[in-house]
Amino acid sequence: QVQLVESGGGLVQAGGSLRLTCAASGSILGINTINWYRQTPGKQRELVATLTSDGSATYAESVKGRFTISRDNAKKTGYLQMNRLKPEDTAVYYCNAEMYSMSLISQSYWGQGTQVTVSS
């Protein structure tokens, strides 16, 4: 069964860094677009970063210059490097990826979410 497994969340002091990992498992041949979202209580899910298959990356204004989205195609894994973290970055972070199997049909999958808490 195809899964996206997230890891790397935790508690960090303001100004610190974390790297989130989103690893695909199952019969996945490749990954197209990778997205990172975050959600806090009372707010709708926010798109944080996107990395398309051609290498184009986009970021929410609130994280530009601090977060970097990347991927390792050989490992079928996506990453979100988060630097100079702020308390307002506190949220549950979700990865979302369009992936394809031997059918070459791309399908969207979601990770289980990982909690990031930034203390002041």
Order of alpha helices (4+ residues) and beta strands (2+ residues): beta-beta-beta-beta-beta-beta-beta-beta-beta-beta-beta
